[in-house]
């Protein structure tokens, strides 16, 4: 497990933060205009996928990605735990989330691919560390600031408020180090240097061997609706399927 302190990166500028909502509106407009072109993604291999939403979001926020991946032939489900209020939702040790993932993998008869947005991606990494490759096949994080201290985001105060957990709590610091350590399963980190909510450099660790890093331009709010993100996820899934059968 990684014991070194995480780098302390600054949050994005106020200008990028202020631009989040207008850019999110553009993301939705782009999605509507690109609906037909998204249908040309490679067919899926039928693997089970579990989607984990971002902070304060619930399953509904993942409906576009879920429908997109189901249309390619993947067996997609959402986490079913309500709104993501951090530890207030999943427990200090993530017990509710770990049970949900374990039970779903058992019902599917094979390990799950976990795709998480922002805080959901951080939780996906925690689950992969604690459950291992027998339960988790692969992790894809989207705009998830797991590789730096929590002050690398403009949302740390909101996290404290909704989760009831202080960012300087020793238990949280230890958990962050565990999450940032190299995963025992294949991992991909999708990030943006122009993210207005989290420092993009906090979304991946340079020293994580085997980590696939994909940089895309865009905002944080609505990132799961971004056409480039959907295409990138589809490409990662297709590539990992070919490597498994190759």
C-alpha positions as CSV (number, residue, x, y, z in Angstrom):
1,X,0.0,0.0,0.0
2,X,1.2,3.5,-0.8
3,X,2.3,5.3,2.5
4,X,3.8,8.5,1.0
5,X,1.6,11.6,1.5
6,X,-0.4,12.5,-1.6
7,X,0.7,15.6,-3.5
8,X,-1.1,18.8,-2.5
9,X,-2.3,20.4,-5.7
10,X,-4.3,23.6,-6.1
11,X,-7.9,23.6,-7.2
12,X,-8.8,24.9,-10.7
13,X,-9.0,28.6,-11.2
14,X,-12.1,30.6,-10.4
15,X,-12.5,31.3,-14.1
16,X,-12.7,27.6,-15.0
17,X,-15.0,27.1,-12.0
18,X,-17.3,29.9,-13.2
19,X,-17.5,28.4,-16.7
20,X,-18.7,25.0,-15.5
21,X,-22.4,25.5,-16.0
22,X,-22.2,27.1,-19.5
23,X,-19.8,24.4,-20.7
24,X,-22.1,21.7,-19.2
25,X,-25.0,23.2,-21.3
26,X,-22.8,22.9,-24.4
27,X,-22.0,19.3,-23.5
28,X,-25.8,18.4,-23.6
29,X,-26.2,20.2,-26.9
30,X,-23.3,18.3,-28.3
31,X,-24.7,15.0,-27.1
32,X,-28.1,15.7,-28.8
33,X,-26.3,16.6,-32.1
34,X,-24.1,13.5,-32.0
35,X,-26.7,10.8,-31.0
36,X,-26.5,9.1,-34.4
37,X,-22.7,9.0,-34.6
38,X,-22.5,7.4,-31.2
39,X,-24.3,4.3,-32.6
40,X,-21.2,3.4,-34.5
41,X,-19.3,2.2,-31.5
42,X,-17.8,-1.4,-31.5
43,X,-20.1,-4.1,-30.2
44,X,-19.6,-5.2,-26.6
45,X,-18.6,-8.6,-25.3
46,X,-21.5,-8.9,-22.9
47,X,-19.5,-8.3,-19.7
48,X,-21.3,-7.0,-16.6
49,X,-20.6,-3.3,-15.8
50,X,-21.6,-1.4,-12.7
51,X,-21.8,2.4,-12.9
52,X,-21.0,4.6,-9.9
53,X,-22.3,8.2,-9.8
54,X,-20.5,11.3,-8.6
55,X,-20.9,13.3,-5.5
56,X,-24.6,14.1,-4.6
57,X,-25.7,12.3,-7.8
58,X,-27.7,9.2,-8.1
59,X,-28.4,6.5,-10.7
60,X,-30.4,8.9,-12.9
61,X,-27.2,10.8,-13.6
62,X,-25.8,7.7,-15.3
63,X,-28.8,6.9,-17.5
64,X,-27.2,8.1,-20.8
65,X,-24.0,6.1,-20.3
66,X,-26.1,3.1,-19.2
67,X,-28.2,3.2,-22.3
68,X,-25.3,3.7,-24.5
69,X,-23.3,0.7,-23.2
70,X,-26.4,-1.5,-23.1
71,X,-27.0,-0.6,-26.8
72,X,-23.5,-2.1,-27.5
73,X,-24.4,-5.3,-25.8
74,X,-22.9,-4.9,-22.3
75,X,-24.9,-6.0,-19.2
76,X,-25.1,-2.6,-17.4
77,X,-26.4,-1.9,-13.9
78,X,-26.2,1.1,-11.6
79,X,-25.2,1.0,-8.0
80,X,-28.7,1.3,-6.5
81,X,-27.6,3.0,-3.3
82,X,-29.4,6.4,-3.8
83,X,-27.5,9.6,-3.9
84,X,-23.8,9.5,-3.4
85,X,-23.2,11.3,-0.1
86,X,-19.8,9.7,0.4
87,X,-19.4,7.8,3.6
88,X,-22.9,8.9,4.7
89,X,-24.1,6.6,1.9
90,X,-21.7,3.7,1.8
91,X,-20.3,3.8,5.3
92,X,-16.9,4.8,6.6
93,X,-15.3,1.6,5.2
94,X,-17.5,1.4,2.2
95,X,-19.3,-1.7,3.5
96,X,-22.6,-1.0,1.7
97,X,-20.8,-0.5,-1.6
98,X,-18.5,-3.5,-1.2
99,X,-21.5,-5.7,-0.5
100,X,-23.4,-4.3,-3.5
101,X,-20.5,-5.0,-5.8
102,X,-19.8,-8.5,-4.3
103,X,-23.4,-9.5,-4.6
104,X,-23.8,-8.3,-8.1
105,X,-20.6,-10.0,-9.3
106,X,-21.9,-13.2,-7.7
107,X,-25.3,-12.9,-9.5
108,X,-23.5,-12.2,-12.8
109,X,-21.2,-15.2,-12.4
110,X,-18.1,-13.2,-13.2
111,X,-16.1,-10.1,-12.1
112,X,-17.5,-6.6,-12.8
113,X,-16.1,-3.7,-14.7
114,X,-16.5,-0.6,-12.6
115,X,-17.0,2.8,-14.2
116,X,-17.1,5.7,-11.8
117,X,-17.5,9.4,-12.2
118,X,-15.6,11.7,-9.9
119,X,-16.3,10.4,-6.3
120,X,-17.8,7.3,-7.9
121,X,-14.4,6.6,-9.5
122,X,-12.6,7.0,-6.3
123,X,-15.0,4.5,-4.7
124,X,-14.5,2.1,-7.6
125,X,-10.7,2.1,-6.9
126,X,-11.3,1.5,-3.2
127,X,-13.5,-1.5,-4.1
128,X,-10.9,-2.9,-6.5
129,X,-8.3,-2.8,-3.8
130,X,-10.4,-4.4,-1.2
131,X,-12.2,-7.0,-3.3
132,X,-9.5,-7.9,-5.9
133,X,-9.6,-9.4,-9.3
134,X,-12.1,-12.2,-8.3
135,X,-14.8,-9.6,-8.0
136,X,-13.5,-6.6,-10.0
137,X,-12.3,-7.1,-13.6
138,X,-11.4,-3.5,-14.5
139,X,-11.8,0.1,-13.3
140,X,-12.4,3.1,-15.4
141,X,-12.4,6.5,-13.6
142,X,-13.8,9.7,-15.1
143,X,-12.7,13.0,-13.7
144,X,-11.9,11.3,-10.3
145,X,-9.3,13.2,-8.2
146,X,-7.8,10.3,-6.3
147,X,-4.1,11.0,-6.7
148,X,-3.8,14.2,-4.7
149,X,-5.1,15.8,-1.5
150,X,-8.8,16.8,-1.4
151,X,-8.0,20.5,-1.6
152,X,-7.1,19.9,-5.3
153,X,-10.8,20.4,-5.9
154,X,-13.4,23.2,-5.6
155,X,-15.8,20.7,-3.9
156,X,-14.0,19.7,-0.7
157,X,-16.2,21.8,1.5
158,X,-19.3,20.4,-0.2
159,X,-17.9,16.9,0.5
160,X,-17.4,17.6,4.1
161,X,-20.9,19.0,4.4
162,X,-22.8,16.1,2.7
163,X,-20.6,13.3,4.0
164,X,-20.1,14.4,7.6
165,X,-16.4,13.5,7.2
166,X,-13.6,16.0,7.7
167,X,-10.9,16.0,5.0
168,X,-8.2,16.1,7.6
169,X,-9.6,13.0,9.4
170,X,-6.7,10.5,9.8
171,X,-9.1,7.7,8.7
172,X,-9.8,9.5,5.5
173,X,-6.2,10.3,4.8
174,X,-5.3,6.6,5.2
175,X,-8.1,5.6,2.9
176,X,-7.0,8.2,0.3
177,X,-3.5,6.6,0.3
178,X,-5.0,3.2,-0.2
179,X,-7.1,4.4,-3.1
180,X,-4.1,6.1,-4.8
181,X,-1.9,3.0,-4.6
182,X,-1.6,1.0,-7.9
183,X,-4.6,-1.2,-8.5
184,X,-4.4,-5.0,-8.8
185,X,-6.6,-4.9,-11.9
186,X,-6.5,-3.0,-15.2
187,X,-7.3,0.7,-14.8
188,X,-8.0,3.7,-17.0
189,X,-8.2,7.3,-15.9
190,X,-10.0,9.8,-18.1
191,X,-9.3,13.4,-17.2
192,X,-9.4,17.0,-18.4
193,X,-6.8,19.8,-17.9
194,X,-9.7,22.3,-18.3
195,X,-11.9,20.7,-15.6
196,X,-13.3,23.5,-13.5
197,X,-14.1,21.5,-10.4
198,X,-11.1,19.2,-9.9
199,X,-7.4,19.7,-10.8
200,X,-7.0,17.3,-13.7
201,X,-3.5,16.3,-12.6
202,X,-5.2,14.8,-9.5
203,X,-7.0,12.3,-11.6
204,X,-4.1,10.0,-12.3
205,X,-0.8,9.0,-10.8
206,X,2.3,9.1,-13.0
207,X,3.9,6.2,-11.2
208,X,1.0,3.8,-11.5
209,X,2.3,1.0,-13.7
210,X,-0.1,-0.1,-16.4
211,X,-2.5,2.8,-15.9
212,X,-4.1,4.0,-19.2
213,X,-4.4,7.7,-19.1
214,X,-6.8,9.5,-21.5
215,X,-6.9,13.3,-21.6
216,X,-10.1,14.9,-23.0
217,X,-11.0,18.6,-23.0
218,X,-14.2,19.7,-21.2
219,X,-16.0,20.6,-18.0
220,X,-16.6,18.5,-14.9
221,X,-20.3,19.0,-14.6
222,X,-22.0,16.6,-17.0
223,X,-18.8,14.9,-17.8
224,X,-20.6,11.5,-18.1
225,X,-22.7,13.0,-20.9
226,X,-19.7,14.2,-23.0
227,X,-19.5,12.6,-26.4
228,X,-15.7,12.2,-26.2
229,X,-16.0,10.5,-22.8
230,X,-18.6,8.0,-24.0
231,X,-16.5,7.2,-27.0
232,X,-13.4,6.8,-24.9
233,X,-15.2,4.4,-22.5
234,X,-16.4,2.3,-25.5
235,X,-12.9,2.2,-26.9
236,X,-11.3,1.1,-23.6
237,X,-13.9,-1.7,-23.2
238,X,-13.4,-2.9,-26.7
239,X,-9.6,-2.9,-26.3
240,X,-9.7,-4.8,-23.0
241,X,-12.0,-7.4,-24.6
242,X,-9.6,-7.9,-27.5
243,X,-6.6,-8.2,-25.1
244,X,-8.4,-10.8,-23.0
245,X,-9.3,-12.9,-26.1
246,X,-6.0,-12.3,-27.9
